Amino acid sequence: MPVKVPHYTKPAVPGDWIVVLRDDLGEEIVIEGSPVGSVPMTTLAPNDLINGLNGDPDGYSVLLSPSVIRCRGERGAGHLELSMLNKLA
């Protein structure tokens, strides 16, 4: 279950981020990330076509950020995906 997640704020490389999850036993798992870049885009129904940022109110602004991640003393690579429905922005 998510306890803490970052939120989409602008189409740019986000700062360092933290995700906190809670497992079935109630233990919290903290994942820390440091982005190395970002790709902002808009996805549109019905099949999530990817376009540049176009502000279509029925589309979603999506930010994909490849990141160096750390969890429980281990380092790895992954990506953070943030999105929001444009008409709610």
Secondary structure, DSSP 8 states (H G I E B T S, - for coil): -EEE-----SSS----EEEEEE-TTS-EEEEEEEES--EEEEEETTTTEEES----TTSEEEEEEEEEEEETTEEEEEEEEEEEEGGG-
